[in-house]
Amino acid sequence: MKRLTQKEEEVMTILWDLGNAFVNDILERLEEPRPPYNTVSSIVRKLESEGVVGYEAFGKTHRYFPILKKEDYRAGVLHAFMDNFFDSSPAALLSYFVKEEKIDPEELDRLLENLKRK
């Protein structure tokens, strides 16, 4: 899976949240300073040409919707991250979060209990 650019991820996050949207809807949800309408339109059209986004036509305007599922993208990005930075080891990734105190031991215990139940 191809990694999206930061701007493409911002647009996709909005589409995943809204379900479908016109370019103006996406533009309204972007943080200030907002890019020009044509920039957002170009990003969405590029995503559509790559098969990540689909659209419904309403005359000359289009309402866009995500084809790529958020869960699928997240899994692909996480796997690539783990492969690139943690030698494909989930244990090394988890150890990093524990070592850097990004997850406390109590939370880790709860996660382990949930895993054991599955």
LOKOL-254988 format. One record per residue: x negated, y, z negated of N, C-alpha, C, O in turn; residue number from 1; residue in one letter. Coordinates in pm, whole numbers, plus 50000, padded with zeros to 5 digits. Each point is the difference from the previous one (the first is absolute). Example, Ala and Ser with C-alpha at 12.3 -4.5 7.8 and 13.67 -1.06 7.14 Angstrom:
% residues 2
@n_X->48681 | n_Y->49431 | n_Z->49220 | ca_X->50089 | ca_Y->50119 | ca_Z->50000 | c_X->49910 | c_Y->50120 | c_Z->50000 | o_X->49896 | o_Y->49998 | o_Z->49934 | num->1 | residuo->A
@n_X->50139 | n_Y->50107 | n_Z->50138 | ca_X->49918 | ca_Y->50119 | ca_Z->49994 | c_X->50077 | c_Y->50109 | c_Z->49927 | o_X->49949 | o_Y->50111 | o_Z->49983 | num->2 | residuo->S
//
This chain:
% residues 118
@n_X->49917 | n_Y->49882 | n_Z->50000 | ca_X->50083 | ca_Y->50118 | ca_Z->50000 | c_X->49912 | c_Y->50125 | c_Z->50000 | o_X->49904 | o_Y->50010 | o_Z->49924 | num->1 | residuo->M
@n_X->50130 | n_Y->50083 | n_Z->50161 | ca_X->49926 | ca_Y->50125 | ca_Z->50011 | c_X->50035 | c_Y->50091 | c_Z->49882 | o_X->50117 | o_Y->50015 | o_Z->49964 | num->2 | residuo->K
@n_X->49782 | n_Y->50043 | n_Z->49977 | ca_X->50021 | ca_Y->50093 | ca_Z->49890 | c_X->50052 | c_Y->50132 | c_Z->50056 | o_X->49946 | o_Y->50051 | o_Z->50098 | num->3 | residuo->R
@n_X->50158 | n_Y->50004 | n_Z->49840 | ca_X->50055 | ca_Y->50128 | ca_Z->50042 | c_X->49913 | c_Y->50113 | c_Z->49948 | o_X->49931 | o_Y->49985 | o_Z->49899 | num->4 | residuo->L
@n_X->50072 | n_Y->50129 | n_Z->50170 | ca_X->49930 | ca_Y->50117 | ca_Z->49950 | c_X->50077 | c_Y->50055 | c_Z->49879 | o_X->50113 | o_Y->49959 | o_Z->49974 | num->5 | residuo->T
@n_X->49825 | n_Y->50132 | n_Z->49954 | ca_X->50066 | ca_Y->50060 | ca_Z->49884 | c_X->50132 | c_Y->50067 | c_Z->50039 | o_X->50100 | o_Y->49983 | o_Z->49930 | num->6 | residuo->Q
@n_X->49900 | n_Y->50091 | n_Z->50179 | ca_X->50123 | ca_Y->50068 | ca_Z->50046 | c_X->50106 | c_Y->49899 | c_Z->50042 | o_X->50118 | o_Y->50019 | o_Z->49973 | num->7 | residuo->K
@n_X->49839 | n_Y->49874 | n_Z->50094 | ca_X->50095 | ca_Y->49896 | ca_Z->50039 | c_X->50059 | c_Y->49933 | c_Z->49877 | o_X->50120 | o_Y->49970 | o_Z->49997 | num->8 | residuo->E
@n_X->49797 | n_Y->50005 | n_Z->49901 | ca_X->50051 | ca_Y->49942 | ca_Z->49876 | c_X->50101 | c_Y->50093 | c_Z->49933 | o_X->50101 | o_Y->49953 | o_Z->49946 | num->9 | residuo->E
@n_X->49873 | n_Y->50177 | n_Z->50056 | ca_X->50095 | ca_Y->50096 | ca_Z->49942 | c_X->50135 | c_Y->49991 | c_Z->50071 | o_X->50104 | o_Y->49997 | o_Z->49936 | num->10 | residuo->E
@n_X->49893 | n_Y->50000 | n_Z->50197 | ca_X->50124 | ca_Y->49991 | ca_Z->50078 | c_X->50070 | c_Y->49867 | c_Z->49972 | o_X->50121 | o_Y->49998 | o_Z->49981 | num->11 | residuo->V
@n_X->49803 | n_Y->49893 | n_Z->50016 | ca_X->50061 | ca_Y->49869 | ca_Z->49975 | c_X->50060 | c_Y->49993 | c_Z->49860 | o_X->50107 | o_Y->49941 | o_Z->49982 | num->12 | residuo->M
@n_X->49827 | n_Y->50118 | n_Z->49919 | ca_X->50055 | ca_Y->50001 | ca_Z->49864 | c_X->50136 | c_Y->50068 | c_Z->49998 | o_X->50092 | o_Y->49953 | o_Z->49933 | num->13 | residuo->T
@n_X->49920 | n_Y->50156 | n_Z->50139 | ca_X->50128 | ca_Y->50070 | ca_Z->50008 | c_X->50104 | c_Y->49913 | c_Z->50069 | o_X->50114 | o_Y->49990 | o_Z->49954 | num->14 | residuo->I
@n_X->49849 | n_Y->49947 | n_Z->50157 | ca_X->50094 | ca_Y->49912 | ca_Z->50069 | c_X->50040 | c_Y->49881 | c_Z->49915 | o_X->50116 | o_Y->49960 | o_Z->50001 | num->15 | residuo->L
@n_X->49789 | n_Y->49982 | n_Z->49926 | ca_X->50035 | ca_Y->49889 | ca_Z->49911 | c_X->50097 | c_Y->50047 | c_Z->49892 | o_X->50092 | o_Y->49927 | o_Z->49964 | num->16 | residuo->W
@n_X->49888 | n_Y->50194 | n_Z->49985 | ca_X->50090 | ca_Y->50053 | ca_Z->49896 | c_X->50139 | c_Y->50031 | c_Z->50055 | o_X->50101 | o_Y->49968 | o_Z->49937 | num->17 | residuo->D
@n_X->49903 | n_Y->50094 | n_Z->50180 | ca_X->50129 | ca_Y->50043 | ca_Z->50056 | c_X->50072 | c_Y->49890 | c_Z->50078 | o_X->50123 | o_Y->50001 | o_Z->50009 | num->18 | residuo->L
@n_X->49804 | n_Y->49906 | n_Z->50046 | ca_X->50061 | ca_Y->49895 | ca_Z->50083 | c_X->50003 | c_Y->50039 | c_Z->50146 | o_X->49965 | o_Y->49921 | o_Z->50087 | num->19 | residuo->G
@n_X->50078 | n_Y->50202 | n_Z->49942 | ca_X->49992 | ca_Y->50056 | ca_Z->50134 | c_X->50004 | c_Y->50152 | c_Z->49988 | o_X->50052 | o_Y->50054 | o_Z->49902 | num->20 | residuo->N
@n_X->49893 | n_Y->50013 | n_Z->50198 | ca_X->49991 | ca_Y->50146 | ca_Z->49989 | c_X->49969 | c_Y->50062 | c_Z->50135 | o_X->49938 | o_Y->49939 | o_Z->50087 | num->21 | residuo->A
@n_X->50108 | n_Y->50184 | n_Z->49928 | ca_X->49960 | ca_Y->50083 | ca_Z->50112 | c_X->49867 | c_Y->50067 | c_Z->49963 | o_X->49963 | o_Y->50002 | o_Z->49883 | num->22 | residuo->F
@n_X->49967 | n_Y->50052 | n_Z->50215 | ca_X->49872 | ca_Y->50065 | ca_Z->49973 | c_X->50018 | c_Y->50112 | c_Z->49898 | o_X->49915 | o_Y->50017 | o_Z->49912 | num->23 | residuo->V
@n_X->50193 | n_Y->50059 | n_Z->50097 | ca_X->50024 | ca_Y->50107 | ca_Z->49902 | c_X->50013 | c_Y->49946 | c_Z->49858 | o_X->49954 | o_Y->50064 | o_Z->49905 | num->24 | residuo->N
@n_X->50108 | n_Y->49820 | n_Z->50078 | ca_X->50014 | ca_Y->49938 | ca_Z->49868 | c_X->49862 | c_Y->49966 | c_Z->49943 | o_X->49973 | o_Y->50020 | o_Z->49882 | num->25 | residuo->D
@n_X->49941 | n_Y->49927 | n_Z->50204 | ca_X->49863 | ca_Y->49965 | ca_Z->49959 | c_X->49925 | c_Y->50127 | c_Z->49963 | o_X->49933 | o_Y->50006 | o_Z->49896 | num->26 | residuo->I
@n_X->50078 | n_Y->50094 | n_Z->50188 | ca_X->49930 | ca_Y->50127 | ca_Z->49979 | c_X->50039 | c_Y->50062 | c_Z->49866 | o_X->49913 | o_Y->50053 | o_Z->49930 | num->27 | residuo->L
@n_X->50213 | n_Y->49943 | n_Z->50035 | ca_X->50048 | ca_Y->50057 | ca_Z->49874 | c_X->49939 | c_Y->49933 | c_Z->49877 | o_X->49984 | o_Y->50063 | o_Z->49896 | num->28 | residuo->E
@n_X->49983 | n_Y->49810 | n_Z->50117 | ca_X->49947 | ca_Y->49924 | ca_Z->49886 | c_X->49848 | c_Y->50008 | c_Z->49987 | o_X->49946 | o_Y->49958 | o_Z->49898 | num->29 | residuo->R
@n_X->49986 | n_Y->50094 | n_Z->50202 | ca_X->49855 | ca_Y->50013 | ca_Z->49992 | c_X->49963 | c_Y->50116 | c_Z->49909 | o_X->50071 | o_Y->50100 | o_Z->49991 | num->30 | residuo->L
@n_X->49815 | n_Y->49885 | n_Z->49942 | ca_X->49954 | ca_Y->50104 | ca_Z->49909 | c_X->49952 | c_Y->50123 | c_Z->50077 | o_X->49958 | o_Y->49991 | o_Z->50115 | num->31 | residuo->E
@n_X->50050 | n_Y->50122 | n_Z->49817 | ca_X->49947 | ca_Y->50125 | ca_Z->50056 | c_X->49849 | c_Y->49995 | c_Z->49999 | o_X->49944 | o_Y->49938 | o_Z->49910 | num->32 | residuo->E
@n_X->49989 | n_Y->50122 | n_Z->50180 | ca_X->50053 | ca_Y->50061 | ca_Z->50120 | c_X->50040 | c_Y->49893 | c_Z->50101 | o_X->49922 | o_Y->49910 | o_Z->50031 | num->33 | residuo->P
@n_X->50199 | n_Y->50101 | n_Z->50018 | ca_X->50051 | ca_Y->49900 | ca_Z->50093 | c_X->49938 | c_Y->50019 | c_Z->50138 | o_X->49976 | o_Y->50112 | o_Z->50045 | num->34 | residuo->R
@n_X->49998 | n_Y->49776 | n_Z->50022 | ca_X->49948 | ca_Y->50010 | ca_Z->50137 | c_X->50111 | c_Y->50049 | c_Z->50093 | o_X->50118 | o_Y->49995 | o_Z->49964 | num->35 | residuo->P
@n_X->49847 | n_Y->50051 | n_Z->50155 | ca_X->50102 | ca_Y->50040 | ca_Z->50098 | c_X->50089 | c_Y->49882 | c_Z->50040 | o_X->49959 | o_Y->49884 | o_Z->49992 | num->36 | residuo->P
@n_X->50161 | n_Y->50147 | n_Z->50049 | ca_X->50096 | ca_Y->49900 | ca_Z->50046 | c_X->49937 | c_Y->49909 | c_Z->50106 | o_X->50014 | o_Y->49878 | o_Z->49993 | num->37 | residuo->Y
@n_X->49917 | n_Y->50182 | n_Z->50105 | ca_X->49942 | ca_Y->49921 | ca_Z->50109 | c_X->49897 | c_Y->49900 | c_Z->49950 | o_X->49987 | o_Y->49891 | o_Z->50057 | num->38 | residuo->N
@n_X->49940 | n_Y->50143 | n_Z->49838 | ca_X->49902 | ca_Y->49907 | ca_Z->49944 | c_X->50069 | c_Y->49878 | c_Z->49942 | o_X->49960 | o_Y->49887 | o_Z->50026 | num->39 | residuo->T
@n_X->50145 | n_Y->50137 | n_Z->49895 | ca_X->50075 | ca_Y->49888 | ca_Z->49940 | c_X->50065 | c_Y->49917 | c_Z->50109 | o_X->50000 | o_Y->49877 | o_Z->49993 | num->40 | residuo->V
@n_X->50056 | n_Y->50189 | n_Z->50106 | ca_X->50062 | ca_Y->49930 | ca_Z->50112 | c_X->49899 | c_Y->49911 | c_Z->50072 | o_X->50031 | o_Y->49887 | o_Z->50038 | num->41 | residuo->S
@n_X->49849 | n_Y->50164 | n_Z->49981 | ca_X->49894 | ca_Y->49921 | ca_Z->50065 | c_X->49961 | c_Y->49878 | c_Z->49918 | o_X->49979 | o_Y->49891 | o_Z->50055 | num->42 | residuo->S
@n_X->50012 | n_Y->50126 | n_Z->49814 | ca_X->49966 | ca_Y->49888 | ca_Z->49911 | c_X->50107 | c_Y->49892 | c_Z->50010 | o_X->49968 | o_Y->49882 | o_Z->50011 | num->43 | residuo->I
@n_X->50157 | n_Y->50159 | n_Z->49985 | ca_X->50111 | ca_Y->49904 | ca_Z->50005 | c_X->50003 | c_Y->49929 | c_Z->50135 | o_X->50021 | o_Y->49879 | o_Z->50006 | num->44 | residuo->V
@n_X->49958 | n_Y->50195 | n_Z->50101 | ca_X->49999 | ca_Y->49938 | ca_Z->50133 | c_X->49884 | c_Y->49901 | c_Z->50014 | o_X->50015 | o_Y->49896 | o_Z->50063 | num->45 | residuo->R
@n_X->49870 | n_Y->50137 | n_Z->49879 | ca_X->49885 | ca_Y->49908 | ca_Z->50003 | c_X->50034 | c_Y->49872 | c_Z->49924 | o_X->49972 | o_Y->49890 | o_Z->50046 | num->46 | residuo->K
@n_X->50090 | n_Y->50125 | n_Z->49836 | ca_X->50041 | ca_Y->49883 | ca_Z->49922 | c_X->50102 | c_Y->49917 | c_Z->50078 | o_X->49998 | o_Y->49877 | o_Z->49993 | num->47 | residuo->L
@n_X->50089 | n_Y->50190 | n_Z->50080 | ca_X->50099 | ca_Y->49928 | ca_Z->50081 | c_X->49932 | c_Y->49924 | c_Z->50113 | o_X->50036 | o_Y->49886 | o_Z->50029 | num->48 | residuo->E
@n_X->49865 | n_Y->50177 | n_Z->50035 | ca_X->49931 | ca_Y->49933 | ca_Z->50111 | c_X->49919 | c_Y->49880 | c_Z->49953 | o_X->49973 | o_Y->49908 | o_Z->50077 | num->49 | residuo->S
@n_X->49988 | n_Y->50093 | n_Z->49795 | ca_X->49925 | ca_Y->49887 | ca_Z->49943 | c_X->50091 | c_Y->49892 | c_Z->49942 | o_X->49952 | o_Y->49899 | o_Z->49950 | num->50 | residuo->E
@n_X->50180 | n_Y->50122 | n_Z->50057 | ca_X->50094 | ca_Y->49900 | ca_Z->49951 | c_X->50021 | c_Y->50001 | c_Z->49850 | o_X->50054 | o_Y->49905 | o_Z->49944 | num->51 | residuo->G
@n_X->49904 | n_Y->50201 | n_Z->49991 | ca_X->50013 | ca_Y->50011 | ca_Z->49854 | c_X->50135 | c_Y->50063 | c_Z->49964 | o_X->50055 | o_Y->49974 | o_Z->49893 | num->52 | residuo->V
@n_X->49995 | n_Y->50109 | n_Z->50198 | ca_X->50125 | ca_Y->50074 | ca_Z->49980 | c_X->50089 | c_Y->49977 | c_Z->50122 | o_X->49952 | o_Y->49990 | o_Z->50113 | num->53 | residuo->V
@n_X->50177 | n_Y->50002 | n_Z->49862 | ca_X->50097 | ca_Y->49994 | ca_Z->50108 | c_X->50086 | c_Y->50125 | c_Z->49997 | o_X->49984 | o_Y->50083 | o_Z->49911 | num->54 | residuo->G
@n_X->50107 | n_Y->49931 | n_Z->50185 | ca_X->50085 | ca_Y->50117 | ca_Z->50000 | c_X->50135 | c_Y->49972 | c_Z->50065 | o_X->50016 | o_Y->49906 | o_Z->50078 | num->55 | residuo->Y
@n_X->50079 | n_Y->50178 | n_Z->49887 | ca_X->50130 | ca_Y->50005 | ca_Z->50064 | c_X->50008 | c_Y->50136 | c_Z->50069 | o_X->49969 | o_Y->50102 | o_Z->49939 | num->56 | residuo->E
@n_X->50074 | n_Y->49899 | n_Z->50185 | ca_X->50010 | ca_Y->50126 | ca_Z->50074 | c_X->50138 | c_Y->50061 | c_Z->49980 | o_X->50102 | o_Y->49931 | o_Z->50005 | num->57 | residuo->A
@n_X->49899 | n_Y->50200 | n_Z->49972 | ca_X->50123 | ca_Y->50079 | ca_Z->49991 | c_X->49981 | c_Y->50119 | c_Z->50095 | o_X->49959 | o_Y->50108 | o_Z->49958 | num->58 | residuo->F
@n_X->50073 | n_Y->49871 | n_Z->50167 | ca_X->49973 | ca_Y->50104 | ca_Z->50099 | c_X->49849 | c_Y->50016 | c_Z->50015 | o_X->49929 | o_Y->49905 | o_Z->50029 | num->59 | residuo->G
@n_X->50025 | n_Y->50218 | n_Z->49950 | ca_X->49857 | ca_Y->50028 | ca_Z->50014 | c_X->49922 | c_Y->49979 | c_Z->49870 | o_X->49878 | o_Y->50012 | o_Z->49999 | num->60 | residuo->K
@n_X->50190 | n_Y->49958 | n_Z->49895 | ca_X->49932 | ca_Y->49981 | ca_Z->49871 | c_X->49999 | c_Y->49853 | c_Z->49962 | o_X->50079 | o_Y->49921 | o_Z->50051 | num->61 | residuo->T
@n_X->49831 | n_Y->50044 | n_Z->49860 | ca_X->49985 | ca_Y->49861 | ca_Z->49956 | c_X->50001 | c_Y->49992 | c_Z->49848 | o_X->49945 | o_Y->50085 | o_Z->49931 | num->62 | residuo->H
@n_X->50119 | n_Y->49811 | n_Z->50021 | ca_X->49994 | ca_Y->49968 | ca_Z->49857 | c_X->49912 | c_Y->49877 | c_Z->49987 | o_X->50025 | o_Y->49896 | o_Z->50061 | num->63 | residuo->R
@n_X->49870 | n_Y->50118 | n_Z->49859 | ca_X->49898 | ca_Y->49896 | ca_Z->49987 | c_X->50024 | c_Y->49913 | c_Z->49878 | o_X->50058 | o_Y->50044 | o_Z->49900 | num->64 | residuo->Y
@n_X->49896 | n_Y->49832 | n_Z->50109 | ca_X->50011 | ca_Y->49907 | ca_Z->49888 | c_X->49876 | c_Y->49910 | c_Z->50000 | o_X->49943 | o_Y->49973 | o_Z->50105 | num->65 | residuo->F
@n_X->50017 | n_Y->49981 | n_Z->49777 | ca_X->49880 | ca_Y->49915 | ca_Z->49993 | c_X->50028 | c_Y->49859 | c_Z->50052 | o_X->50101 | o_Y->49939 | o_Z->49967 | num->66 | residuo->P
@n_X->49808 | n_Y->50012 | n_Z->50112 | ca_X->50002 | ca_Y->49860 | ca_Z->50040 | c_X->49905 | c_Y->49923 | c_Z->49908 | o_X->50032 | o_Y->49891 | o_Z->49953 | num->67 | residuo->I
@n_X->49852 | n_Y->50168 | n_Z->50023 | ca_X->49903 | ca_Y->49942 | ca_Z->49907 | c_X->50054 | c_Y->50012 | c_Z->49858 | o_X->50034 | o_Y->50109 | o_Z->49955 | num->68 | residuo->L
@n_X->49974 | n_Y->49780 | n_Z->49976 | ca_X->50049 | ca_Y->50000 | ca_Z->49862 | c_X->49890 | c_Y->50049 | c_Z->49906 | o_X->49882 | o_Y->49969 | o_Z->50018 | num->69 | residuo->K
@n_X->50159 | n_Y->50106 | n_Z->49882 | ca_X->49906 | ca_Y->50055 | ca_Z->49903 | c_X->49921 | c_Y->49888 | c_Z->49932 | o_X->49879 | o_Y->50013 | o_Z->49980 | num->70 | residuo->K
@n_X->50189 | n_Y->49879 | n_Z->49986 | ca_X->49935 | ca_Y->49889 | ca_Z->49930 | c_X->49893 | c_Y->49935 | c_Z->50088 | o_X->49893 | o_Y->49963 | o_Z->49951 | num->71 | residuo->E
@n_X->50137 | n_Y->50025 | n_Z->50178 | ca_X->49903 | ca_Y->49940 | ca_Z->50092 | c_X->49877 | c_Y->50089 | c_Z->50015 | o_X->49887 | o_Y->49951 | o_Z->50001 | num->72 | residuo->D
@n_X->50136 | n_Y->50179 | n_Z->50012 | ca_X->49888 | ca_Y->50093 | ca_Z->50013 | c_X->49916 | c_Y->50000 | c_Z->49873 | o_X->49877 | o_Y->49994 | o_Z->50006 | num->73 | residuo->Y
@n_X->50190 | n_Y->50014 | n_Z->49879 | ca_X->49928 | ca_Y->50001 | ca_Z->49872 | c_X->49915 | c_Y->49874 | c_Z->49985 | o_X->49885 | o_Y->50008 | o_Z->49957 | num->74 | residuo->R
@n_X->50171 | n_Y->49877 | n_Z->50077 | ca_X->49925 | ca_Y->49874 | ca_Z->49989 | c_X->49878 | c_Y->50001 | c_Z->50091 | o_X->49891 | o_Y->49958 | o_Z->49959 | num->75 | residuo->A
@n_X->50126 | n_Y->50090 | n_Z->50163 | ca_X->49888 | ca_Y->50004 | ca_Z->50094 | c_X->49889 | c_Y->50093 | c_Z->49954 | o_X->49882 | o_Y->49966 | o_Z->50008 | num->76 | residuo->G
@n_X->50156 | n_Y->50151 | n_Z->49943 | ca_X->49901 | ca_Y->50098 | ca_Z->49952 | c_X->49930 | c_Y->49947 | c_Z->49876 | o_X->49878 | o_Y->50013 | o_Z->49987 | num->77 | residuo->V
@n_X->50197 | n_Y->49927 | n_Z->49923 | ca_X->49941 | ca_Y->49947 | ca_Z->49877 | c_X->49903 | c_Y->49886 | c_Z->50031 | o_X->49892 | o_Y->49992 | o_Z->49941 | num->78 | residuo->L
@n_X->50146 | n_Y->49920 | n_Z->50150 | ca_X->49909 | ca_Y->49891 | ca_Z->50037 | c_X->49872 | c_Y->50053 | c_Z->50064 | o_X->49891 | o_Y->49953 | o_Z->49969 | num->79 | residuo->H
@n_X->50123 | n_Y->50145 | n_Z->50119 | ca_X->49881 | ca_Y->50058 | ca_Z->50064 | c_X->49912 | c_Y->50067 | c_Z->49896 | o_X->49877 | o_Y->49988 | o_Z->50005 | num->80 | residuo->A
@n_X->50184 | n_Y->50083 | n_Z->49901 | ca_X->49926 | ca_Y->50067 | ca_Z->49892 | c_X->49926 | c_Y->49896 | c_Z->49916 | o_X->49881 | o_Y->50017 | o_Z->49970 | num->81 | residuo->F
@n_X->50189 | n_Y->49877 | n_Z->49993 | ca_X->49938 | ca_Y->49896 | ca_Z->49919 | c_X->49887 | c_Y->49930 | c_Z->50077 | o_X->49895 | o_Y->49971 | o_Z->49944 | num->82 | residuo->M
@n_X->50127 | n_Y->50004 | n_Z->50184 | ca_X->49896 | ca_Y->49937 | ca_Z->50082 | c_X->49876 | c_Y->50090 | c_Z->50010 | o_X->49887 | o_Y->49952 | o_Z->49987 | num->83 | residuo->D
@n_X->50135 | n_Y->50177 | n_Z->50036 | ca_X->49889 | ca_Y->50093 | ca_Z->50023 | c_X->49923 | c_Y->50036 | c_Z->49873 | o_X->49879 | o_Y->50018 | o_Z->50006 | num->84 | residuo->N
@n_X->50190 | n_Y->49992 | n_Z->49881 | ca_X->49935 | ca_Y->50052 | ca_Z->49880 | c_X->49983 | c_Y->49899 | c_Z->49888 | o_X->49924 | o_Y->50024 | o_Z->49906 | num->85 | residuo->F
@n_X->50146 | n_Y->49862 | n_Z->50102 | ca_X->49994 | ca_Y->49902 | ca_Z->49891 | c_X->49976 | c_Y->49859 | c_Z->50050 | o_X->50041 | o_Y->49903 | o_Z->49936 | num->86 | residuo->F
@n_X->49893 | n_Y->50086 | n_Z->50179 | ca_X->49964 | ca_Y->49869 | ca_Z->50057 | c_X->50117 | c_Y->49903 | c_Z->50004 | o_X->49982 | o_Y->49880 | o_Z->49975 | num->87 | residuo->D
@n_X->50136 | n_Y->50170 | n_Z->50056 | ca_X->50122 | ca_Y->49918 | ca_Z->50013 | c_X->50040 | c_Y->49932 | c_Z->49870 | o_X->50070 | o_Y->49899 | o_Z->50002 | num->88 | residuo->S
@n_X->49886 | n_Y->50155 | n_Z->49886 | ca_X->50027 | ca_Y->49936 | ca_Z->49871 | c_X->50103 | c_Y->50078 | c_Z->49918 | o_X->49973 | o_Y->50110 | o_Z->49954 | num->89 | residuo->S
@n_X->50148 | n_Y->49831 | n_Z->50028 | ca_X->50099 | ca_Y->50065 | ca_Z->49914 | c_X->49947 | c_Y->50017 | c_Z->49857 | o_X->50031 | o_Y->50099 | o_Z->49933 | num->90 | residuo->P
@n_X->49889 | n_Y->49805 | n_Z->50020 | ca_X->49945 | ca_Y->50009 | ca_Z->49864 | c_X->49906 | c_Y->50120 | c_Z->49988 | o_X->50002 | o_Y->50070 | o_Z->49899 | num->91 | residuo->A
@n_X->49916 | n_Y->49954 | n_Z->50203 | ca_X->49909 | ca_Y->50115 | ca_Z->49997 | c_X->50079 | c_Y->50130 | c_Z->50002 | o_X->49962 | o_Y->50096 | o_Z->49932 | num->92 | residuo->A
@n_X->50147 | n_Y->49909 | n_Z->50144 | ca_X->50085 | ca_Y->50119 | ca_Z->50004 | c_X->50062 | c_Y->50026 | c_Z->49863 | o_X->49997 | o_Y->50113 | o_Z->49951 | num->93 | residuo->L
@n_X->50059 | n_Y->49784 | n_Z->49990 | ca_X->50062 | ca_Y->50014 | ca_Z->49868 | c_X->49896 | c_Y->50038 | c_Z->49894 | o_X->50026 | o_Y->50083 | o_Z->49914 | num->94 | residuo->L
@n_X->49857 | n_Y->49855 | n_Z->50093 | ca_X->49892 | ca_Y->50033 | ca_Z->49906 | c_X->49962 | c_Y->50146 | c_Z->50009 | o_X->49972 | o_Y->50064 | o_Z->49899 | num->95 | residuo->S
@n_X->50027 | n_Y->49989 | n_Z->50222 | ca_X->49968 | ca_Y->50141 | ca_Z->50019 | c_X->50100 | c_Y->50089 | c_Z->49925 | o_X->49961 | o_Y->50093 | o_Z->49930 | num->96 | residuo->Y
@n_X->50168 | n_Y->49876 | n_Z->50085 | ca_X->50102 | ca_Y->50082 | ca_Z->49934 | c_X->49990 | c_Y->49990 | c_Z->49849 | o_X->50022 | o_Y->50099 | o_Z->49929 | num->97 | residuo->F
@n_X->49945 | n_Y->49784 | n_Z->50020 | ca_X->49984 | ca_Y->49984 | ca_Z->49856 | c_X->49876 | c_Y->50076 | c_Z->49952 | o_X->50005 | o_Y->50073 | o_Z->49901 | num->98 | residuo->V
@n_X->49884 | n_Y->49910 | n_Z->50170 | ca_X->49875 | ca_Y->50065 | ca_Z->49963 | c_X->50013 | c_Y->50152 | c_Z->50002 | o_X->49947 | o_Y->50068 | o_Z->49912 | num->99 | residuo->K
@n_X->50121 | n_Y->49986 | n_Z->50188 | ca_X->50016 | ca_Y->50145 | ca_Z->50014 | c_X->50115 | c_Y->50054 | c_Z->49915 | o_X->50034 | o_Y->50118 | o_Z->50007 | num->100 | residuo->E
@n_X->50024 | n_Y->49794 | n_Z->49911 | ca_X->50109 | ca_Y->50037 | ca_Z->49910 | c_X->50119 | c_Y->50058 | c_Z->50075 | o_X->50068 | o_Y->50090 | o_Z->49951 | num->101 | residuo->E
@n_X->49957 | n_Y->49858 | n_Z->50168 | ca_X->50118 | ca_Y->50039 | ca_Z->50078 | c_X->50121 | c_Y->49916 | c_Z->49961 | o_X->50113 | o_Y->50032 | o_Z->50035 | num->102 | residuo->K
@n_X->49860 | n_Y->49860 | n_Z->49893 | ca_X->50107 | ca_Y->49915 | ca_Z->49949 | c_X->49959 | c_Y->49960 | c_Z->49859 | o_X->49888 | o_Y->49956 | o_Z->49976 | num->103 | residuo->I
@n_X->50206 | n_Y->50058 | n_Z->49930 | ca_X->49964 | ca_Y->49967 | ca_Z->49863 | c_X->50020 | c_Y->49851 | c_Z->49974 | o_X->50077 | o_Y->49935 | o_Z->50071 | num->104 | residuo->D
@n_X->49856 | n_Y->50012 | n_Z->49828 | ca_X->50007 | ca_Y->49855 | ca_Z->49974 | c_X->50142 | c_Y->49949 | c_Z->49974 | o_X->50033 | o_Y->49888 | o_Z->50039 | num->105 | residuo->P
@n_X->50051 | n_Y->50193 | n_Z->49897 | ca_X->50138 | ca_Y->49957 | ca_Z->49975 | c_X->50077 | c_Y->49984 | c_Z->50131 | o_X->50076 | o_Y->49904 | o_Z->50018 | num->106 | residuo->E
@n_X->49904 | n_Y->50189 | n_Z->50074 | ca_X->50064 | ca_Y->49990 | ca_Z->50131 | c_X->49949 | c_Y->49877 | c_Z->50075 | o_X->50077 | o_Y->49931 | o_Z->50066 | num->107 | residuo->E
@n_X->49795 | n_Y->50043 | n_Z->49923 | ca_X->49941 | ca_Y->49883 | ca_Z->50064 | c_X->50061 | c_Y->49872 | c_Z->49942 | o_X->50030 | o_Y->49907 | o_Z->50074 | num->108 | residuo->L
@n_X->49988 | n_Y->50088 | n_Z->49794 | ca_X->50064 | ca_Y->49884 | ca_Z->49937 | c_X->50142 | c_Y->49979 | c_Z->50053 | o_X->50041 | o_Y->49887 | o_Z->50027 | num->109 | residuo->D
@n_X->50034 | n_Y->50223 | n_Z->49988 | ca_X->50137 | ca_Y->49989 | ca_Z->50054 | c_X->49998 | c_Y->49947 | c_Z->50144 | o_X->50082 | o_Y->49917 | o_Z->50037 | num->110 | residuo->R
@n_X->49823 | n_Y->50133 | n_Z->50042 | ca_X->49989 | ca_Y->49952 | ca_Z->50137 | c_X->49967 | c_Y->49850 | c_Z->50005 | o_X->50056 | o_Y->49926 | o_Z->50081 | num->111 | residuo->L
@n_X->49852 | n_Y->50032 | n_Z->49832 | ca_X->49962 | ca_Y->49859 | ca_Z->49997 | c_X->50118 | c_Y->49913 | c_Z->49957 | o_X->50020 | o_Y->49892 | o_Z->50056 | num->112 | residuo->L
@n_X->50057 | n_Y->50153 | n_Z->49848 | ca_X->50119 | ca_Y->49926 | ca_Z->49957 | c_X->50100 | c_Y->49987 | c_Z->50114 | o_X->50059 | o_Y->49894 | o_Z->50021 | num->113 | residuo->E
@n_X->49961 | n_Y->50215 | n_Z->50053 | ca_X->50091 | ca_Y->49995 | ca_Z->50116 | c_X->49951 | c_Y->49903 | c_Z->50105 | o_X->50080 | o_Y->49928 | o_Z->50059 | num->114 | residuo->N
@n_X->49789 | n_Y->50069 | n_Z->49964 | ca_X->49943 | ca_Y->49906 | ca_Z->50098 | c_X->50018 | c_Y->49855 | c_Z->49955 | o_X->50029 | o_Y->49913 | o_Z->50082 | num->115 | residuo->L
@n_X->49954 | n_Y->50063 | n_Z->49790 | ca_X->50016 | ca_Y->49864 | ca_Z->49947 | c_X->50143 | c_Y->49952 | c_Z->50016 | o_X->50024 | o_Y->49882 | o_Z->50025 | num->116 | residuo->K
@n_X->50073 | n_Y->50209 | n_Z->49960 | ca_X->50142 | ca_Y->49962 | ca_Z->50013 | c_X->50036 | c_Y->49967 | c_Z->50143 | o_X->50093 | o_Y->49923 | o_Z->50024 | num->117 | residuo->R
@n_X->49834 | n_Y->50133 | n_Z->50072 | ca_X->50030 | ca_Y->49973 | ca_Z->50142 | c_X->49936 | c_Y->49872 | c_Z->50037 | o_X->50011 | o_Y->49956 | o_Z->50115 | num->118 | residuo->K
//
